[in-house]
Amino acid sequence: MTKIRKSNAGFTLVELIVVIAILGVLMAALVPQYIKYVEKSREGVDRSTLGEIYHVVEIEAASRENLTAGTVLTINIDA
């Protein structure tokens, strides 16, 4: 009878579990930092958008001469 030799190539279950545990620890440390980075970036975009809206309103108000404190401006903004 001939014996079939099984190749030892590959990883054991313990090795895979250790790698997954290490990745879990790294993710637990890095994900909160990434979320803070994304939130900070979004804040910057929001501030920029508000600045653009402010300037559009200033330009529109300057183009109209008879504005008083109670005047409501209607501005069409293309999204």
C-alpha positions, -999 to +999 in steps of 0.1 A: +000+000+000+012+035-008+007+062+017-004+096+005+018+123+020-001+153+031+015+186+024+022+208+054+018+240+034-007+265+048-015+279+082-029+263+113-061+274+129-042+288+159-020+309+136-051+323+119-068+331+152-036+350+164-035+370+132-072+379+135-067+389+171-038+412+162-059+428+134-087+433+159-065+451+183-051+473+155-086+481+143-097+490+178-069+515+180-071+530+145-109+532+138-116+560+164-087+581+150-100+576+115-135+587+126-121+618+142-102+626+110-133+622+088-154+644+112-128+671+111-127+670+073-164+673+071-164+703+095-139+720+072-162+714+042-192+726+061-174+758+071-163+764+035-199+759+023-212+784+049-186+809+038-197+806+002-234+810+011-225+841+032-207+856+003-236+849-021-260+866+003-237+896+006-234+900-031-272+896-035-278+922-008-254+946-023-270+943-057-304+954-043-305+990-032-338+992-012-331+966+015-342+972+050-338+951+082-370+932+076-364+924+040-363+887+031-339+877+003-349+848-019-318+833-034-318+804-059-288+781-053-280+754-079-270+723-060 
